[in-house]
Amino acid sequence: MNNAYFKSLDLAHIWHPCTQMKDHENVPLIPIKKANGMYLYDFDGAKYMDCVSSWWVNLFGHCNGHIASAIKSQVDELAHIILAGFSHEQIITLSQRLCALLGGRFNKCFYADNGSSAIEVALKMSFHYHLNLGQKRNKFLSLSNSYHGETLGALSVGDVALYKRTYEPLLLDCLITPVPIANTQESVSDFENAHFHKELESLEQILNAQGEHICAFILEPLIQCAGNMNMYSTQFIDEAIKLCRAFGVQIIFDEIAVGFGRSGTLFAMEQCEEKPDFICLSKGITGGFLPLSVVVTNDEIYNAFYAEYETQRAFLHSHSYTGNALACAAANAVLDIFEKDNIIEKNRTLSAYIAKEFESLKQFAFLGNFRQKGMVYAFDILSQKRERAGLWVFQKALQKSLLLRPLGNTIYFMPPYIITQQQIRYVRESLEEIFREF
């Protein structure tokens, strides 16, 4: 049985996510037989280096031995139980560890099973908090170019038209304030030193007009990943939060994509002076093994719901697989690796090497806006020479055994943390060869 066999079965029965299925009349659909470390292997024997961490979830390579062993041990002990009225050791341990790592006031964890659901939890929790305090707030504020997921609440606070436009009639009426975006001709490092007075003035105008009605301001700190990897500064974030605080607006950090080391620190929050009220985590939390998400908050939020049942102040939100024991075991194994292997420090060395290697890509005049935060590197194809240039790069990369999945004309590199210098060099050399054909 080969790729063609499984492809025919797949296309007969599976509707793939974030895909125009008609594209597969011309674009290859690749069934994967197995994966190990940095590589995926198809049924024809070809391999592909996973340069996008399988949609940003894989931290330590495919089939990581420590995480796999933790799941195998747990499956013989307890796979899953209802979390309402019951608990288990893995989730208790994970919650203690997350709160200790986040520090400050963070000491309460509410679990779900995917990123969008975590966003829904945070939005509902913020609204309900204000309601329990007798405040009539019913709006949310977010940044332009933001992405927070595909469920209706998460989509409402996002601002990527590609995903949002079709469903506008179904969505919440949310407020959008502009995010600083670098000009494609300047580097992000230069841009971060620039002023962002206009963006802060726009935010202040919204707050002056609507501040008393806004529950929370939600943002992806430092990197708007699905928003073409737009990177912006901690200075803007800190100033924006200060403005929101003056109006009693809560802060939600969506660290679903940037958490667990992607931004250069374990959590992007660590790079900001001002801290959020809620932090949403998912993706890398289980190292790419199992779905899990969590909203971490504090006693001030928690205590607003703590009352006699008859008051109807409880947060009656749930998911069937909330706090799954296997997923929590995987997450604890991920935290083990961070602790034992000094991952954040190793990533600093890797990210510096990526920057050094990819410097040569600047020789191509049709590429620009090179930018990097931690273990995320991105640049844009500025030329209109090729229609759907990103798709062209995707197909060319596959021919060189690379899985790259551009966002439109934005090419990004977001690999697992086990990538070697030799592999980074191969990616750079392959990209140079691809762009010479452009």
N, C-alpha and C positions, 0 to 999 in steps of 0.2 A: 504493500500500500504506500503510495507516494503523495506528494503535495496535491497533484491534480485530483486524486481520489477524494481526499478530505476537503479540498476546496469546493468540489461539486456538492458534497453533502452539506457543507457549511452554508453555501449560498442558497440552498434549497430550504433551509430552516432557520437561519440566524439573521436577525436584524441588528447590525453592529452599531455601537454608540458613536456619536459625533461623526457620522459618515453619510455622504450621499452615496447610496448603494450602487447607483448607476456608474459611479467612477470605477467600480471593480470590473466593468467591461474592458477597461484598459489598464488599470492599476493593479498590480499583483496583490492578492490576499494570501498571506503566508501562514499556513498552519504550523504550529511549533510542537515538536515531539518531546523535547526536554530542554532544560536550561541548567547551566552551572557557572558560577562566578559571574564574569562579565558577559557571557555568551548565551544566545538562544540558538537552538539547532532545529532545523525543519526536517520534514520526512524525506527530503531528497539528499540529506546529508550536508547541506549548506549551513554556515553559521553566521550570526550577526552580533556584533558588539552592541550592547544595550547602552546607547549614549544618552537616553532620556529616562533611565531608571524605571522603565515600564510605567509611564505616566506619573513619574516623580515619587514613586512609593518605595523603590528598592534602595536600601542604604548600603548593605554589606554583601551584595552579590546574590545571585540566584542559588537556592538550595543551601544557604548558609548553614553549616553544621551545628552551630550552637543553638540557633533559633529552631531548627528542625528537631533537634534532640529535646528541647524544652516542650515543644508541642507533642511529640511522641510520648514523653513521660506523662504529660497532663491528660492525654486522651484515655489512658488506662485508669485515671483517677476520677476525673469529672470533666465532661465535655461542655455541658451547658445546664443552667438552671434559671428559673424565673428570678429576676432580681428584686421584685416587689416583695418585701417581707423576708427575703433570704439573701445570703451573701456567700462569698467563698474567699479562700486565702489569696488567690492570685489577684483579684480585684482590690482587695484590701492593701496588699503589698504594693501594687502599682500605684494606687491613689496616694499612699504615703510617700512614695518615691517622687512622683510628679510634683506634689505640693512642696516637698523639700527642695527640688531642683528649681522650681519657679520662685520660691522664697516670698518674702514680703507678706502680704495679706492672703495670698492664695492658699486656701485650705479646704475647699469643697469641690468634689468632682461629680459631674453628671454625665453619664455615658450614653452614646448612641453607636451606630454602626457604619456611618459614612460621613464625609465632610459636609455635604448639604444638610444632613439631619442635624449636625452639630450647630450649624448656622441657624437653623429653625429654632433649636432649643434656646440659643442665646437671645434671639430676637423676641421670642415669646416670654422668656424669663425677664428680660428688661422691661417689656411692656407690663407684665403682670406685677413686677416689683413696684412700679410707679402706681399702678391701680391699687395695690394693697396699701399704699401710703396716701391714697385719696387724691392722687394727681391725675389730671385728665390729659395724659400725653398719648398720642397714637401715631406718631410719625417717626421715620428713621432717616438718617443722613448718611450718605456714603460718598466716596470719591468718584469722579469721572474715570472712565477706563477701567473700572474695577470689575472683578468677577468673584462671586461667592457661592456658586453652585447652580443647579438646574431645577430644584424644587421651587414652587411658586414664591415662597417668602424669600428664599436665597436669590432667586432670579430678580425679584423686585428691587433688592438693594444693589444689584450689579449694574454695570453700564457698558457691556459689550454688545453692541447692536446685533451682531451675528447670532447670538443666542437668545436675545431678549425681545427683539422687534416683533416677532410673530405673536408672542403671547401677551403683549402690552394690555389688551382689554381685560386680562385676568389678574393683573398684578396690583399690588399695593401702591398707593400714591406716596412715593418716596422722594426725598430731596437729594440732589446731586450737587456737590461742590467741586470745583476744578482741582485736579492734581497737577503738580509740576511735571512737565514733560520736556526732556532735553531735545533741542534741535538736532536733526539727524546729522548735521555737519560737525557737531562738537562732541567731545568725549563726556561721559557721565561724570568722571572725576572733576573735570572743569565745571560742569553744570552744577555739581553739588555746592560749589563755592559761590554760585550766583545767588541773586536775591529771589525771593518768591513772595514779594509783597502783594502782588495782584491776587494771587491765590488766597492768601490770608484775608485780604480785604473782601473778597467774594464770600468767604466763609463767614466773616463777621457780619456781613449784610444779611445772610441767611439766618444767622443766629438772632440778630436784632429783630428780624421780622417774624421768625417762627420758633425761636429757642424754647419758649415755654411749652411748646407742643411736641418737642422732639424727645423720644425715649433714649436713643443711643446713636452714636457715631461709629460706624463700622468701617474698618480699613484693613488692608493687607500691608503690614509694616515692611517697608524697604523695597519689596519687589511685587509688582502686579504681574503675576506669572502668566495667566491667560490673557492679560492685556498686553500682549507682545513683549513680555519681560521688561516693562517699564520700571526703572529703578530710580528711587528718589530718596531724599536725605532724612536723617533723624531729626535735623533741626526743624524741618517743616512739620514733622509729626509732633514734636514736643510743643511747638507754638500752637498748632491746631488743637491739641488736647487742652492746653491752658485756656484757650478761648471757649471751648465746649464746657469745661468745668465751671466757668463763670455763670453758665446758664443751667447748671444742674443736669447736663447731658452726660449720660454714661458712655463708656468707651469699650468697644468690642474689637479685639485683635483677632483677625482671621489668620492664624499661623498654620493652616492646614497644609499648605505647600512649603512654606519657608521654615517651619519648625524642625527640630531635630537636626540642626547643624547646617542646613542649606545656606543660610545667610552669613555664615562665618562664626557665629556663636550658637550655642545649643538652641536658644530661642532668640528670634530677632528682637524681642522685647528687651533683652539685656543691653542692647545698643542705644536704647531710648532712656532719657531721664524720667519722662512721664510714663506712668504705668496704666494699663487698662483695668477695667472692672471684670471683664470676661476675656478668656483666651481660648480659642477653638483649635484643637489639635486632631490630626488624622494622618492620612497617607503614610509617612515614614514611621509612624508609631509602632507598627508591627514588622518593620523591615521588608514589607512587600509580601508578607505571607497570608494575612487574613484581614478582613474588614473590621475596623474599630475606630471610634472617634470619641472625644471627650471635650466637655466644656468645663473649664476650671474657673472658679470664682471665689468669693470670700464670705465671711460671716455676716457682713452688712446686708448682702443680697439674701443669703440663706435665712437670716432671722426675720426678714419681712414676710416669709411664707410660713414660719413656725408658729402655729396657733391651733386651737381646738378645731376638729374636723368640721364642725357646724359652721364655722366662719367662711368656709369655701375659699380659704387663702392658699391651699395646697397647690403645688405645681404638678398637676395630674397629666403629665406627658410621659409617654412610654414607647418603647420599641421591643418587639419580640425577642430579638437577640442582643438586647442591651447587656453590656458587660460580659460577653461570652468568655468562658473560662479559657478556652484554647487561644483566643485572640489576646487575652490578658497575659497568658503565659508567654506568648510571642513578644509582647511589648516589654515584659520584664527581662526577657533575654536580650532585647535590643538595648535596654538601659545597662545591662551587664557589659555589653561590648563597649558602649561609650565610656563606662567607668574604667574598665580593665585595659583598654587598648589606646587610651589617650587620643581619641578620634579627632577632637576639635583641633588639637595642636598639629596632628598629622595632616588634617585638611588644609591648614594654613600653608603648609609646604606644598601640597598638591595644587592649591589654587594659585599660588605664586608661579608654579611651573606651567600651569595652563596659560596664564597671562603671558609668560615668556615665550612659549611655543606659538601661541596664536597671534603674536605680534606680527608675524610675517604675512598674515592675511590682509593686513592693511595696504599691501602693495596693489590690491585690486581697487581701482578707482570707483567701481560701481558698488562697493561695500562701504558701510558707514555706521556711525553710532555704536561703536564697539563699547561694551560695558560689562562689568563684572561685580558681583557681590558673592563673596565666599565661593561656594561650589556651583555657582550659576554663571555662565559666560554666554553673551548674546551679541549679535550684530544684525544689521538689516541689509537686504538687497535693495539698493536705491534705483537701479535701472528698471525701465519698463520694457526692456528688450524681449523678455520672455513672458508670456501669459502664464499665470500661476507658477511663478518661479520657484516658490517653496516646494511645490509638488514635484517639480523637475529635480530639485536637489534631493528630495526624499528618494526618488527612483534611482538616481545616480549613486546615492550613498549605499543603497541596498546592493548594487553591483560591486561595491567595494567592501561588502560584509559589515556595513554600519547601519544601525537603526537610529536615524535622525527623524524627527517629526516636527518640521517647521510650523510656526504659527503664522500663517499667511506668508509674507516675505521676511519674517524674522527667523533667523537660524539660531538655535540655542543649543548649548551643551550642558547637560545636567546629569552627570554619570553617577553610578554607585561609588561609594567612598573607597572601594578596593581597587580602583583603576590604577594602573602602573604608569610610570613616566614613559615607558616604551609604547604603551597603548595610546597615551595622549599624543605622542609624536606621530603615531600612525594616523590618528584622526586628522591632525593638522596636515600631514602630507597628502592624505586622501582629499581633503577639502581643497587644497591647492590644485590638485589635478582636476577636480570637478570644476572649479571656477576658471581654469584655463580653457575649458570647453564652453563656457557660458556664452 
